[in-house]
Amino acid sequence: MSTTDLSKTAILLIDPYNDFLHPTGKLYPLLAESIRDSNTITHMQDLLTAARAHKIPVFYGLHQPSRAGNFAGWKHMMAVHKSQQENYAFEEGGFGGTIFEGMEPDLGNGDVVVSKHWSSSSFQNTDLNYQLRQREITKVVLAGLTTNHCVEASARYAYDLGYETTLLSDATAGFSTQLKDAATELVWPLFASRVMTTDEFIATLGEPSEK
């Protein structure tokens, strides 16, 4: 039997873009070590498979894509904006700005693609909180990229908004294994309700409903 109230639970999947996850992605070389050491892609795929089997909706927190004129007139660009501008990461309509194959939203599962974030948190200046509240979601399970940037920022925001927040330590990757491990082992436990492996989380779900 499930030990998680699935009617109140959603997966929050952060930035599963080709530019992060595919070997030809623009930012993949920076993540390759961490992806390999955590077997990140397999764990993200396992999470999605379990979510669909248990009808747990997946909310996609995606970074704003690169497009011509994205930062025209900006007077207060942060490092993340400058980096995106220089690398033209997550190009709109391009390969890098496409969701990694097999991780696409499934509307039949109740998945939701929320408005896109400009910086790190999938909650800041987006409709994510509104979309979750409309569905009376109170528990979020976070996975994706990158560990100590967008995933952690989104999790901290969820925590501050009162969500029960679970973070999956091996369904994520950072710009080095050292950074990823520092976040998942030292920082995440300070604020998350639970820090678990993907297999540990899936084990809480029990057998899928036959409905």
Protein Blocks (a to p, Z undefined) as FASTA:
>chain_A
ZZbdfklgccddehiafklmpmkbmklmmmmmmmmmnommmmmmmmmmmmmmnopacddd
ddddddehklgoiabbcfklmmmmmnopaiehiaklpccehiaccfknopacddddfklm
mkgopaklmmmmmnopabdcdedddfklmmmmmmmmmmmnopacdddfklcccfbfklmm
mmmmmmmmmmpmbdcdfklmmmmnopadfZZ
